[in-house]
């Protein structure tokens, strides 16, 4: 999905965000009886990556809205 005026494309960012989410999901599936510091650090890194991609995607989506701001959540 690209901006009609030749602006940024959403598909690459969405793809990377979904990839980060899938990687986090796979990592969570590896949990064992004991969670060590390495596992915890990897999860923290994955969650930070996912949050970053989500923020970038949200900013890109907002470019197509009035005021170029993503609406606040109703939740």
C-alpha positions in Angstrom: 0.0 0.0 0.0 1.6 3.3 -1.1 0.6 6.9 -0.6 -1.1 8.2 -3.7 1.3 11.1 -3.9 4.3 8.7 -4.0 4.8 8.8 -0.3 5.9 6.0 2.0 4.7 2.5 1.4 3.0 0.7 4.3 3.6 -2.9 3.2 7.3 -3.1 4.1 6.8 -1.7 7.6 3.7 -3.9 8.1 5.7 -6.9 6.9 8.5 -6.2 9.4 6.1 -5.6 12.2 4.4 -8.9 11.6 7.8 -10.6 11.3 8.8 -9.2 14.7 5.6 -10.4 16.2 6.0 -13.9 14.8 9.6 -14.0 16.1 8.4 -12.9 19.6 5.7 -15.6 19.4 8.2 -18.3 18.5 10.5 -17.2 21.3 7.7 -17.4 23.8 7.0 -21.0 22.6 10.5 -22.0 23.7 9.9 -21.3 27.4 11.3 -24.1 29.5 11.0 -24.9 33.2 13.7 -22.3 34.0 14.0 -18.9 32.4 17.6 -17.7 32.4 19.0 -14.2 31.9 19.8 -14.9 28.3 16.2 -15.9 27.5 14.9 -12.9 29.4 17.3 -10.5 27.5 16.3 -12.0 24.1 12.6 -11.5 25.0 13.2 -7.9 26.0 15.0 -7.2 22.8 12.3 -8.8 20.7 9.5 -6.9 22.5 11.5 -3.6 22.0 11.8 -4.4 18.3 8.1 -5.2 18.0 7.2 -2.0 19.8 9.5 0.0 17.4 7.9 -1.5 14.3 4.4 -0.9 15.7 5.2 2.7 16.3 6.6 3.2 12.8 3.6 1.5 11.2 1.2 3.7 13.3 3.0 6.8 12.2 2.8 5.8 8.5 -0.9 5.0 8.8 -1.5 8.4 10.4 -0.1 10.1 7.3 -3.3 9.3 5.5 -5.6 10.6 8.1 -6.9 14.2 8.7 -4.4 16.1 10.8 -1.8 13.3 10.1 -2.4 11.9 13.6 -3.5 8.4 14.5 -6.8 8.6 16.5 -6.7 7.8 20.2 -8.0 4.5 21.3 -11.6 4.1 22.5 -10.4 1.3 24.9 
